[in-house]
Amino acid sequence: CDCGPHGVCEPLTGECLCQWGWAGKQCEVAAFPACGLGAELSRAQLAASCASMRLLSPVACACLAQCLDAGHEVCAHGSMGCNLPWPRPAKRARFHESLSCVDFPPAVAPSSAVPPPAQARLTTLGRYLAGGRAFDSSAPAAPAELPAYSSGTK
């Protein structure tokens, strides 16, 4: 079987075993396209697991939303705020909502590549989701050098 650059063929079943972040019969579909660390999906690029995204500088809001929608955690062991006990899911949701992230205008495909394009805006996941995932051009521009990932904005 042909699994492309993102998978290997399982010889017993003839099915592709895809790398994390890739899906499809031939591992040709990006499972979390906004989490890609390259500017274009057409090129081979590094894909980080959802749990690793919080260890990077603020990533695309769409990336965090894709991960959470799929039931994945965006908080890796050892990253700020992630080792706190979460007695109620509502507190965890509020923590996610306060995460800084980068939003992209409709004409620009979101990615977690650094630096973000000039049109990108720095916001929080909560504002992004509350706005129906629509681009908020009134948010501040995402700086070329992004601050380290933190809960909340600076």
DSSP file with accessible surface (Angstrom, degrees, kcal/mol):
  #  RESIDUE AA STRUCTURE BP1 BP2  ACC     N-H-->O    O-->H-N    N-H-->O    O-->H-N    TCO  KAPPA ALPHA  PHI   PSI    X-CA   Y-CA   Z-CA
    1    1 A a              0   0   92      0, 0.0     2,-0.7     0, 0.0     8,-0.2   0.000 360.0 360.0 360.0 153.3    0.0    0.0    0.0
    2    2 A D        +     0   0  109      1,-0.1    14,-0.1     6,-0.1     6,-0.1  -0.889 360.0 169.8-104.1 114.5    1.1    3.6   -0.6
    3    3 A b    >   -     0   0    7     -2,-0.7     3,-0.7     1,-0.2    -1,-0.1   0.311  33.8-140.0-107.9   6.5    0.9    5.7    2.6
    4    4 A G  G >   -     0   0   36      1,-0.2     3,-1.0     2,-0.1    -1,-0.2  -0.073  51.3 -44.0  64.3-165.6    2.7    8.8    1.3
    5    5 A P  G 3  S+     0   0  101      0, 0.0    -1,-0.2     0, 0.0    22,-0.1   0.556 134.0  56.7 -78.7  -4.5    5.1   10.7    3.5
    6    6 A H  G <  S+     0   0   18     -3,-0.7    13,-3.1    20,-0.3     2,-0.3   0.145 106.6  33.6-115.4  20.0    2.9   10.6    6.6
    7    7 A G  E <   -A   18   0A  14     -3,-1.0     2,-0.3    11,-0.3    11,-0.2  -0.981  60.7-131.6-160.8 171.4    2.4    6.9    7.1
    8    8 A V  E     -A   17   0A  95      9,-2.1     9,-3.2    -2,-0.3     2,-0.4  -0.962  31.7-110.5-129.9 150.8    3.7    3.4    6.9
    9    9 A a  E     -A   16   0A  48     -2,-0.3     7,-0.2     7,-0.2     3,-0.1  -0.658  19.4-138.6 -84.2 129.0    2.1    0.3    5.4
   10   10 A E  E  >> -A   15   0A  54      5,-2.9     4,-3.0    -2,-0.4     5,-0.5  -0.785  16.0-154.3 -83.7 109.4    1.1   -2.4    7.9
   11   11 A P  T  45S+     0   0  114      0, 0.0    -1,-0.2     0, 0.0     5,-0.0   0.817  86.3  53.3 -63.1 -29.8    2.1   -5.5    5.9
   12   12 A L  T  45S+     0   0  159      1,-0.2    -2,-0.0     3,-0.1    -3,-0.0   0.875 125.2  22.0 -73.5 -36.4   -0.4   -7.9    7.5
   13   13 A T  T  45S-     0   0   84     -3,-0.4    -1,-0.2     2,-0.2     3,-0.1   0.646  93.4-131.0-104.4 -19.0   -3.5   -5.8    6.8
   14   14 A G  T  <5 +     0   0   40     -4,-3.0     2,-0.3     1,-0.3    -2,-0.0   0.653  65.7 128.5  74.2  14.4   -2.3   -3.7    3.9
   15   15 A E  E   < -A   10   0A 133     -5,-0.5    -5,-2.9   -14,-0.1     2,-0.3  -0.732  62.1-109.5-103.1 154.6   -3.6   -0.6    5.8
   16   16 A b  E     -A    9   0A  25      9,-0.5     2,-0.6    -2,-0.3    -7,-0.2  -0.615  16.1-150.8 -83.7 137.8   -1.7    2.6    6.4
   17   17 A L  E     -A    8   0A  95     -9,-3.2    -9,-2.1    -2,-0.3     2,-0.2  -0.955  26.0-147.2-104.6 114.0   -0.6    3.5    9.9
   18   18 A c  E     -A    7   0A  48     -2,-0.6   -11,-0.3   -11,-0.2     3,-0.1  -0.567  10.9-113.5 -88.8 147.9   -0.6    7.3   10.0
   19   19 A Q    >   -     0   0  104    -13,-3.1     3,-1.9    -2,-0.2    -1,-0.1  -0.309  56.0 -74.7 -64.8 160.3    1.7    9.6   11.9
   20   20 A W  T 3  S+     0   0  102      1,-0.3    -1,-0.2    27,-0.1    27,-0.1  -0.292 123.3  28.3 -58.3 138.1    0.1   11.7   14.6
   21   21 A G  T 3  S+     0   0   10      1,-0.3    10,-2.7    -3,-0.1    11,-0.7   0.425 104.3  94.1  91.9  -1.7   -1.9   14.5   13.1
   22   22 A W  E <   +B   30   0B  27     -3,-1.9    -1,-0.3     8,-0.3     2,-0.2  -0.943  43.8 165.5-127.3 147.6   -2.6   12.7    9.8
   23   23 A A  E     +B   29   0B  42      6,-2.7     6,-2.5    -2,-0.3     3,-0.2  -0.815  23.3  86.4-143.8-177.2   -5.6   10.6    8.7
   24   24 A G  S >  S-     0   0   38     -2,-0.2     3,-1.4     3,-0.2    -8,-0.1  -0.174  86.6 -68.3 100.8 164.0   -7.2    9.1    5.6
   25   25 A K  T 3  S+     0   0  185      1,-0.3    -9,-0.5     2,-0.1    -1,-0.1   0.838 138.5  25.2 -58.9 -33.8   -6.8    5.9    3.7
   26   26 A Q  T 3  S-     0   0   97     -3,-0.2   -20,-0.3   -11,-0.1    -1,-0.3   0.024 115.5-104.8-120.1  25.8   -3.3    7.0    2.6
   27   27 A c  S <  S+     0   0    2     -3,-1.4    -3,-0.2   -11,-0.1   -21,-0.2   0.833  82.6 131.1  55.3  38.8   -2.5    9.4    5.5
   28   28 A E        +     0   0  109     -5,-0.1     2,-0.5    -6,-0.1    -4,-0.2   0.494  43.3  83.8-100.1  -3.7   -3.2   12.3    3.1
   29   29 A V  E    S-B   23   0B  71     -6,-2.5    -6,-2.7     3,-0.0     2,-0.5  -0.876  74.6-133.2-108.9 124.5   -5.5   14.3    5.3
   30   30 A A  E     -B   22   0B  21     -2,-0.5    -8,-0.3    -8,-0.2     4,-0.1  -0.636  14.0-160.3 -72.6 118.7   -4.2   16.7    8.0
   31   31 A A  S    S+     0   0   44    -10,-2.7    -1,-0.2    -2,-0.5    -9,-0.2   0.833  89.8  21.6 -70.6 -33.5   -6.3   15.9   11.1
   32   32 A F  S >  S+     0   0   24    -11,-0.7     3,-2.1     1,-0.1     4,-0.3  -0.630  74.1 173.6-132.5  73.3   -5.5   19.3   12.7
   33   33 A P  G >  S+     0   0   47      0, 0.0     3,-1.3     0, 0.0    -1,-0.1   0.831  76.4  56.5 -58.6 -33.7   -4.5   21.6    9.8
   34   34 A A  G 3  S+     0   0    2      1,-0.3    26,-0.4    28,-0.2    29,-0.4   0.630  99.1  63.0 -74.8  -9.0   -4.2   24.7   11.9
   35   35 A d  G <  S+     0   0    2     -3,-2.1    13,-0.6    76,-0.2    -1,-0.3   0.489  74.2 120.2 -91.4  -4.7   -1.7   23.0   14.2
   36   36 A G  B <   -C   47   0C   5     -3,-1.3    76,-2.3    -4,-0.3    77,-0.2  -0.339  57.9-148.2 -61.9 140.3    0.9   22.6   11.5
   37   37 A L  S    S+     0   0   48      9,-2.3    77,-0.4    74,-0.1     2,-0.3   0.309  75.5  78.5 -95.3  10.1    4.2   24.3   12.2
   38   38 A G  S    S-     0   0   20      8,-0.2    75,-0.3    75,-0.1    74,-0.2  -0.808  84.2-123.9-112.9 158.0    4.8   25.0    8.5
   39   39 A A  S    S+     0   0   73     -2,-0.3     2,-0.4     1,-0.1    70,-0.1   0.777  93.8  39.9 -73.3 -24.9    3.2   27.7    6.5
   40   40 A E    >   -     0   0   93      1,-0.1     3,-0.8     4,-0.1    -1,-0.1  -0.979  61.3-150.8-131.7 137.1    1.8   25.4    3.8
   41   41 A L  T 3  S+     0   0   84     -2,-0.4     4,-0.1     1,-0.2    -1,-0.1   0.711  93.8  72.9 -73.4 -18.5    0.2   22.0    4.1
   42   42 A S  T 3  S+     0   0  101      2,-0.1     2,-0.3     0, 0.0    -1,-0.2   0.770  92.7  64.2 -69.4 -23.1    1.5   21.1    0.6
   43   43 A R  S <  S-     0   0  144     -3,-0.8     2,-0.1     1,-0.1    -5,-0.1  -0.696 102.6 -95.0 -97.1 154.0    5.0   20.8    2.0
   44   44 A A        +     0   0   84     -2,-0.3     2,-0.3     1,-0.0    -4,-0.1  -0.433  58.0 175.4 -61.9 135.4    6.1   18.2    4.5
   45   45 A Q        -     0   0   31     -4,-0.1     2,-0.3    -2,-0.1    -9,-0.0  -0.966  35.5 -96.1-143.7 162.6    5.9   19.9    7.9
   46   46 A L        -     0   0  121     -2,-0.3    -9,-2.3   -10,-0.0     2,-0.5  -0.606  33.9-164.2 -78.1 134.1    6.3   19.2   11.5
   47   47 A A  B     -C   36   0C  35     -2,-0.3     2,-0.3   -11,-0.2   -11,-0.1  -0.988   5.0-155.9-121.1 122.8    3.0   18.5   13.3
   48   48 A A        -     0   0   16    -13,-0.6     5,-0.1    -2,-0.5   -13,-0.0  -0.704  26.0-104.0 -95.2 151.2    3.0   18.7   17.1
   49   49 A S    >>  -     0   0   40     -2,-0.3     3,-1.1     1,-0.1     4,-0.8  -0.318  31.9-111.3 -68.7 157.4    0.6   16.8   19.2
   50   50 A e  H >> S+     0   0    3      1,-0.3     3,-1.2     2,-0.2     4,-0.5   0.903 118.5  56.6 -56.8 -41.6   -2.3   18.7   20.8
   51   51 A A  H 34 S+     0   0   36      1,-0.3    25,-0.7     2,-0.2     3,-0.3   0.774 105.7  52.1 -64.2 -23.1   -0.8   18.3   24.2
   52   52 A S  H X4 S+     0   0   45     -3,-1.1     3,-1.5     1,-0.2     4,-0.5   0.651  86.1  84.8 -85.6 -14.6    2.5   19.9   23.1
   53   53 A M  H X< S+     0   0    0     -3,-1.2     3,-1.5    -4,-0.8    -1,-0.2   0.857  83.2  58.0 -61.2 -34.7    0.9   23.0   21.6
   54   54 A R  T 3< S+     0   0    5     20,-0.7    -1,-0.3    -4,-0.5    26,-0.1   0.737  97.8  62.5 -69.4 -18.9    0.8   24.8   25.0
   55   55 A L  T <  S+     0   0  102     -3,-1.5    -1,-0.3    -4,-0.2    -2,-0.2   0.627  97.8  71.4 -79.3 -13.0    4.6   24.4   25.2
   56   56 A L  S <  S-     0   0   62     -3,-1.5    93,-0.3    -4,-0.5     3,-0.2  -0.453 102.4 -81.6 -93.0 171.9    5.0   26.5   22.1
   57   57 A S  S    S-     0   0   43      1,-0.2    -1,-0.2    -2,-0.1    91,-0.2  -0.205  82.3 -52.8 -60.7 168.3    4.4   30.2   21.6
   58   58 A P        -     0   0    5      0, 0.0    43,-0.2     0, 0.0    -1,-0.2  -0.189  69.7-158.7 -49.8 130.6    0.7   31.1   21.1
   59   59 A V        -     0   0    4     41,-0.4    43,-2.5     1,-0.2    53,-0.1  -0.436  34.6 -57.4-103.5 179.0   -0.5   29.0   18.3
   60   60 A A  B  >  -d  102   0D   1    -26,-0.4     4,-1.7    41,-0.2     3,-0.5  -0.325  39.7-135.1 -60.1 135.8   -3.5   29.5   16.0
   61   61 A f  H  > S+     0   0    0     41,-2.8     4,-2.6     1,-0.2     5,-0.2   0.884 108.9  58.6 -57.3 -37.9   -6.9   29.7   17.8
   62   62 A A  H  > S+     0   0   13     40,-0.4     4,-2.7     1,-0.2    -1,-0.2   0.853 101.6  54.9 -62.1 -33.6   -8.2   27.3   15.2
   63   63 A d  H  > S+     0   0    0     -3,-0.5     4,-2.5   -29,-0.4    -1,-0.2   0.953 109.2  45.5 -63.3 -50.6   -5.6   24.8   16.3
   64   64 A L  H  X S+     0   0    0     -4,-1.7     4,-2.7     1,-0.2     5,-0.2   0.926 114.6  49.2 -59.8 -42.7   -6.7   24.9   19.9
   65   65 A A  H  X S+     0   0    2     -4,-2.6     4,-2.9     2,-0.2     5,-0.2   0.915 110.0  50.8 -64.2 -42.1  -10.3   24.6   18.9
   66   66 A Q  H  X S+     0   0   51     -4,-2.7     4,-1.5     2,-0.2    -1,-0.2   0.922 112.9  46.6 -61.3 -43.2   -9.6   21.7   16.6
   67   67 A e  H  <>S+     0   0    0     -4,-2.5     5,-2.7     2,-0.2    -2,-0.2   0.947 115.6  43.7 -64.0 -49.7   -7.8   19.8   19.4
   68   68 A L  H ><5S+     0   0   46     -4,-2.7     3,-1.6     1,-0.2    -2,-0.2   0.894 110.6  55.7 -65.8 -38.5  -10.5   20.5   22.0
   69   69 A D  H 3<5S+     0   0  106     -4,-2.9    -1,-0.2     1,-0.3    -2,-0.2   0.844 107.5  50.4 -60.2 -33.4  -13.3   19.7   19.5
   70   70 A A  T 3<5S-     0   0   57     -4,-1.5    -1,-0.3    -5,-0.2    -2,-0.2   0.418 122.9-107.4 -85.6   0.6  -11.6   16.3   19.0
   71   71 A G  T < 5S+     0   0   71     -3,-1.6     2,-0.3     1,-0.3    -3,-0.2   0.636  74.2 137.4  85.2  14.3  -11.4   15.7   22.7
   72   72 A H      < -     0   0   77     -5,-2.7    -1,-0.3    -6,-0.2     2,-0.3  -0.671  52.9-121.0 -93.4 151.8   -7.6   16.2   23.0
   73   73 A E        -     0   0   63     -2,-0.3   -21,-0.1     1,-0.1    -1,-0.0  -0.637  11.8-161.4 -88.1 146.1   -6.0   18.1   25.8
   74   74 A V        +     0   0    0     -2,-0.3   -20,-0.7   -23,-0.1     2,-0.6   0.219  69.2  89.1-107.4  12.2   -3.8   21.1   24.9
   75   75 A g        -     0   0   12    -22,-0.1   -23,-0.1   -21,-0.1   -24,-0.1  -0.897  63.8-158.7-118.5 101.3   -2.0   21.1   28.2
   76   76 A A    >   -     0   0   14    -25,-0.7     3,-2.1    -2,-0.6     6,-0.2  -0.436  36.5 -85.5 -77.4 154.9    1.1   19.0   28.4
   77   77 A H  T 3  S+     0   0  168      1,-0.3    -1,-0.1    -2,-0.1     3,-0.1  -0.327 115.3  20.8 -57.2 131.7    2.6   17.7   31.6
   78   78 A G  T 3  S+     0   0   51      1,-0.3    -1,-0.3    -3,-0.1     2,-0.2   0.369  90.8 125.0  91.6  -6.8    4.8   20.4   33.1
   79   79 A S  S X  S-     0   0   10     -3,-2.1     3,-2.5     1,-0.1     4,-0.4  -0.623  77.0 -74.4 -89.6 153.1    3.4   23.4   31.3
   80   80 A M  T 3  S+     0   0  124      1,-0.3    -1,-0.1    -2,-0.2    -4,-0.0  -0.109 115.1   0.8 -50.4 125.0    2.2   26.4   33.3
   81   81 A G  T >  S+     0   0   20     -3,-0.1     3,-0.7     1,-0.1    -1,-0.3   0.290 104.0 102.5  83.8  -9.6   -1.1   25.8   35.0
   82   82 A g  T <  S+     0   0   15     -3,-2.5    -2,-0.1     1,-0.2    -7,-0.1   0.703  73.5  55.5 -83.7 -19.0   -1.4   22.2   33.7
   83   83 A N  T 3  S+     0   0  100     -4,-0.4    -1,-0.2     2,-0.1    -3,-0.1   0.392  82.0 111.9 -94.2   5.0   -0.4   20.4   36.9
   84   84 A L  S <  S-     0   0  101     -3,-0.7     2,-0.2     1,-0.1     0, 0.0  -0.490  78.3-106.3 -75.1 145.4   -3.1   22.1   39.0
   85   85 A P        -     0   0  115      0, 0.0    -1,-0.1     0, 0.0    -2,-0.1  -0.501  27.0-152.9 -69.6 140.9   -6.0   19.9   40.2
   86   86 A W        +     0   0   73     -2,-0.2     6,-0.1     1,-0.1     4,-0.0  -0.817  16.7 177.3-117.3  89.3   -9.2   20.6   38.3
   87   87 A P  S    S+     0   0   95      0, 0.0    -1,-0.1     0, 0.0     3,-0.0   0.791  72.2  30.1 -66.1 -27.1  -12.1   19.7   40.7
   88   88 A R  S >> S-     0   0  136      1,-0.1     4,-1.2     0, 0.0     3,-1.0  -0.994  73.9-132.0-134.1 139.3  -14.7   20.7   38.2
   89   89 A P  H 3> S+     0   0  114      0, 0.0     4,-2.4     0, 0.0     5,-0.2   0.823 105.3  66.8 -56.5 -29.2  -14.7   20.7   34.4
   90   90 A A  H 3> S+     0   0   54      1,-0.2     4,-2.1     2,-0.2     5,-0.2   0.892  98.7  50.9 -62.3 -37.1  -16.0   24.3   34.4
   91   91 A K  H <> S+     0   0   82     -3,-1.0     4,-1.9     2,-0.2    -1,-0.2   0.894 109.2  51.0 -66.2 -39.1  -12.7   25.5   35.9
   92   92 A R  H  X S+     0   0   42     -4,-1.2     4,-2.4     2,-0.2    -2,-0.2   0.915 108.9  51.4 -63.1 -42.5  -10.8   23.6   33.2
   93   93 A A  H  X S+     0   0   43     -4,-2.4     4,-2.5     1,-0.2    -2,-0.2   0.915 108.7  50.7 -62.5 -41.7  -12.9   25.3   30.5
   94   94 A R  H  X S+     0   0  134     -4,-2.1     4,-1.2     2,-0.2    -1,-0.2   0.883 108.4  53.0 -64.1 -36.2  -12.2   28.7   31.9
   95   95 A F  H >< S+     0   0   21     -4,-1.9     3,-0.6     1,-0.2     4,-0.4   0.952 110.0  47.4 -62.3 -46.5   -8.5   28.0   31.9
   96   96 A H  H >< S+     0   0   19     -4,-2.4     3,-1.5     1,-0.2    29,-0.4   0.907 107.7  56.7 -60.7 -41.6   -8.7   27.0   28.2
   97   97 A E  H 3< S+     0   0   95     -4,-2.5    29,-2.9     1,-0.3    30,-0.4   0.797 103.1  55.0 -62.5 -26.4  -10.7   30.2   27.4
   98   98 A S  T << S+     0   0   34     -4,-1.2    54,-3.3    -3,-0.6    -1,-0.3   0.540  80.6 117.0 -87.2  -3.1   -7.9   32.4   28.9
   99   99 A L  B <   -G  151   0E   0     -3,-1.5    26,-2.3    -4,-0.4    27,-0.2  -0.411  68.2-121.8 -68.5 133.5   -5.2   30.9   26.7
  100  100 A S  E     + E   0 124D   4     50,-1.4   -41,-0.4    52,-0.4     2,-0.3  -0.497  42.6 164.5 -69.4 142.7   -3.6   33.4   24.3
  101  101 A f  E     - E   0 123D   0     22,-2.4    22,-2.8   -43,-0.2     2,-0.5  -0.965  36.4-108.6-154.9 169.0   -3.8   32.4   20.6
  102  102 A V  E     -dE  60 122D   3    -43,-2.5   -41,-2.8    -2,-0.3   -40,-0.4  -0.897  26.8-157.6-109.1 128.3   -3.4   33.9   17.1
  103  103 A D  E     - E   0 121D  10     18,-3.2    18,-2.4    -2,-0.5    39,-0.2  -0.787   6.8-151.7-105.4 149.4   -6.5   34.5   14.9
  104  104 A F        -     0   0   16     -2,-0.3    16,-0.1    16,-0.2    31,-0.1  -0.927  19.5-110.9-123.7 143.8   -6.3   34.7   11.1
  105  105 A P    >   -     0   0   21      0, 0.0     3,-2.2     0, 0.0    14,-0.0  -0.298  41.2-102.7 -66.6 158.7   -8.5   36.6    8.6
  106  106 A P  T 3  S+     0   0  125      0, 0.0    -2,-0.0     0, 0.0    28,-0.0   0.800 119.6  58.0 -55.0 -31.8  -10.7   34.4    6.4
  107  107 A A  T 3  S+     0   0  100      2,-0.1     2,-0.5     1,-0.1    -3,-0.0   0.582  98.1  71.0 -77.8  -7.6   -8.4   34.8    3.4
  108  108 A V  S <  S-     0   0   32     -3,-2.2    -4,-0.1    11,-0.0    -1,-0.1  -0.944  83.4-129.2-115.6 122.1   -5.4   33.4    5.3
  109  109 A A        -     0   0   85     -2,-0.5     2,-0.1     1,-0.1    -2,-0.1  -0.510  33.7-116.9 -67.1 126.3   -5.3   29.7    6.2
  110  110 A P        +     0   0   50      0, 0.0     2,-0.3     0, 0.0   -74,-0.2  -0.419  45.3 159.8 -67.6 139.0   -4.6   29.4    9.9
  111  111 A S        -     0   0   19      2,-0.1   -76,-0.2    -2,-0.1   -74,-0.1  -0.954  46.5-125.1-147.9 165.5   -1.3   27.7   10.9
  112  112 A S        +     0   0    8    -76,-2.3   -75,-0.1    -2,-0.3   -73,-0.1   0.080  63.2 134.7-101.4  22.4    0.9   27.7   14.0
  113  113 A A        -     0   0   19    -75,-0.3    -2,-0.1   -77,-0.2   -75,-0.1  -0.390  57.0 -99.2 -69.1 148.0    4.0   28.7   12.0
  114  114 A V  S    S+     0   0   93    -77,-0.4   -75,-0.1     1,-0.1    30,-0.1  -0.967 100.5  35.1-117.8 136.0    6.1   31.4   13.6
  115  115 A P  S    S-     0   0   85      0, 0.0    29,-0.1     0, 0.0    -1,-0.1   0.578  89.0-136.9 -79.7 157.9    6.1   34.3   12.9
  116  116 A P        -     0   0   17      0, 0.0    -2,-0.1     0, 0.0    -4,-0.1  -0.353  32.7 -88.8 -72.6 160.0    2.5   34.8   12.1
  117  117 A P    >   -     0   0   45      0, 0.0     3,-1.9     0, 0.0    25,-0.2  -0.258  39.3-106.1 -66.2 159.6    1.5   36.8    9.1
  118  118 A A  T 3  S+     0   0   89      1,-0.3    24,-0.2    -3,-0.1    26,-0.0   0.784 118.1  58.8 -58.4 -28.7    1.0   40.6    9.5
  119  119 A Q  T 3  S+     0   0   97     22,-0.1    -1,-0.3     2,-0.1   -11,-0.0   0.621  83.4 108.3 -77.9 -12.5   -2.8   40.3    9.2
  120  120 A A    <   -     0   0    0     -3,-1.9    22,-2.2    22,-0.1     2,-0.4  -0.271  57.4-147.3 -68.4 153.2   -3.0   37.9   12.3
  121  121 A R  E     -EF 103 141D  57    -18,-2.4   -18,-3.2    20,-0.3     2,-0.5  -0.950   9.9-129.2-124.1 143.3   -4.4   39.1   15.6
  122  122 A L  E     +E  102   0D  31     18,-2.6   -20,-0.2    -2,-0.4     2,-0.2  -0.791  48.7 135.6 -92.0 127.3   -3.5   38.2   19.1
  123  123 A T  E     -E  101   0D   5    -22,-2.8   -22,-2.4    -2,-0.5     2,-0.3  -0.709  50.6 -89.9-147.4-163.8   -6.6   37.2   21.2
  124  124 A T  E  >  -E  100   0D  16    -24,-0.3     4,-2.3    -2,-0.2   -24,-0.2  -0.882  30.3-117.5-118.5 158.9   -7.7   34.5   23.7
  125  125 A L  H  > S+     0   0    1    -26,-2.3     4,-2.8   -29,-0.4     5,-0.3   0.894 115.2  56.9 -62.1 -36.7   -9.4   31.3   22.9
  126  126 A G  H  > S+     0   0   16    -29,-2.9     4,-2.7     1,-0.2    -1,-0.2   0.922 108.7  44.3 -60.8 -45.6  -12.5   32.5   24.9
  127  127 A R  H  > S+     0   0  131    -30,-0.4     4,-1.8     2,-0.2    -1,-0.2   0.896 113.2  52.6 -65.6 -39.1  -12.9   35.6   22.7
  128  128 A Y  H  <>S+     0   0   22     -4,-2.3     5,-2.4     2,-0.2     6,-0.4   0.942 114.7  40.6 -61.2 -48.0  -12.3   33.5   19.5
  129  129 A L  H ><5S+     0   0   63     -4,-2.8     3,-1.8     1,-0.2    -2,-0.2   0.901 112.6  54.4 -70.0 -40.0  -15.0   31.0   20.5
  130  130 A A  H 3<5S+     0   0   92     -4,-2.7    -1,-0.2     1,-0.3    -2,-0.2   0.828 104.3  56.5 -63.7 -29.9  -17.4   33.6   21.8
  131  131 A G  T ><5S-     0   0   46     -4,-1.8     3,-1.1    -5,-0.2    -1,-0.3   0.252 123.0-105.7 -84.5  11.8  -17.2   35.4   18.4
  132  132 A G  T < 5 -     0   0   61     -3,-1.8    -3,-0.2     1,-0.2    -2,-0.1   0.787  66.2 -68.7  70.3  26.3  -18.3   32.3   16.6
  133  133 A R  T 3 <S+     0   0  104     -5,-2.4     2,-0.3     1,-0.3    -1,-0.2   0.682  98.0 143.9  64.3  19.3  -14.7   31.7   15.4
  134  134 A A    <   -     0   0   61     -3,-1.1    -1,-0.3    -6,-0.4     2,-0.1  -0.665  59.8 -97.1 -88.1 146.8  -15.1   34.7   13.2
  135  135 A F        -     0   0   55     -2,-0.3     2,-0.8    -3,-0.1    -1,-0.1  -0.386  29.7-151.3 -65.5 132.3  -12.0   37.0   12.7
  136  136 A D    >   -     0   0   64      1,-0.1     3,-1.5    -2,-0.1   -33,-0.1  -0.860  12.2-175.7-107.8  97.7  -11.9   40.0   14.9
  137  137 A S  T 3  S+     0   0   84     -2,-0.8    -1,-0.1     1,-0.3    -2,-0.0   0.670  79.5  66.8 -70.0 -12.7  -10.0   42.7   13.1
  138  138 A S  T 3  S+     0   0   97     -3,-0.1    -1,-0.3     2,-0.1     3,-0.1   0.626  79.0 100.3 -83.3 -11.0  -10.3   45.0   16.2
  139  139 A A  S <  S-     0   0   11     -3,-1.5   -16,-0.1     1,-0.1     3,-0.1  -0.337  90.3 -87.8 -68.4 155.3   -8.0   42.7   18.2
  140  140 A P        -     0   0   90      0, 0.0   -18,-2.6     0, 0.0    -1,-0.1  -0.307  49.9 -97.0 -64.7 148.6   -4.4   43.8   18.5
  141  141 A A  B     -F  121   0D  61    -20,-0.3   -20,-0.3     1,-0.1   -22,-0.1  -0.338  39.8-108.7 -62.2 143.2   -2.0   42.7   15.8
  142  142 A A        -     0   0   12    -22,-2.2   -22,-0.1   -25,-0.2    -1,-0.1  -0.632  39.3-121.6 -73.2 125.4    0.0   39.6   16.6
  143  143 A P        -     0   0   54      0, 0.0     3,-0.1     0, 0.0    -1,-0.1  -0.315  13.0-120.1 -67.6 154.7    3.6   40.7   17.2
  144  144 A A  S    S+     0   0   73      1,-0.2     2,-0.7   -29,-0.1    -2,-0.0   0.859 111.1  48.1 -62.0 -34.7    6.3   39.2   15.0
  145  145 A E  S    S-     0   0  176    -30,-0.1    -1,-0.2   -31,-0.1   -31,-0.0  -0.927  90.1-151.9-108.1 107.9    8.0   38.0   18.2
  146  146 A L        -     0   0   24     -2,-0.7     3,-0.1     1,-0.1    -2,-0.0  -0.527  15.7-112.8 -82.1 147.6    5.2   36.3   20.2
  147  147 A P        -     0   0   37      0, 0.0     3,-0.1     0, 0.0    -1,-0.1  -0.300  46.5 -83.4 -70.5 160.2    5.4   36.1   24.0
  148  148 A A        -     0   0   71    -91,-0.2   -91,-0.1     1,-0.1   -92,-0.1  -0.309  62.4 -83.9 -60.1 149.8    5.8   32.7   25.7
  149  149 A Y        +     0   0   20    -93,-0.3     2,-0.3   -95,-0.1   -69,-0.2  -0.285  64.9 158.0 -58.2 132.8    2.6   30.9   26.1
  150  150 A S        -     0   0   20      2,-0.2   -50,-1.4    -3,-0.1     2,-0.6  -0.974  49.0 -95.3-150.1 163.7    0.7   31.9   29.1
  151  151 A S  B    S+G   99   0E  44     -2,-0.3   -52,-0.3   -52,-0.2     2,-0.1  -0.736  96.4   4.2 -81.0 122.5   -2.8   31.9   30.5
  152  152 A G  S    S-     0   0   22    -54,-3.3   -52,-0.4    -2,-0.6     2,-0.3  -0.333  95.3 -71.2  93.7 179.7   -4.3   35.2   29.7
  153  153 A T              0   0   77     -2,-0.1    -2,-0.1   -54,-0.1   -29,-0.0  -0.750 360.0 360.0-111.7 162.2   -2.9   38.1   27.8
  154  154 A K              0   0  191     -2,-0.3    -2,-0.0    -4,-0.1    -1,-0.0  -0.613 360.0 360.0 -93.6 360.0   -0.1   40.5   28.6
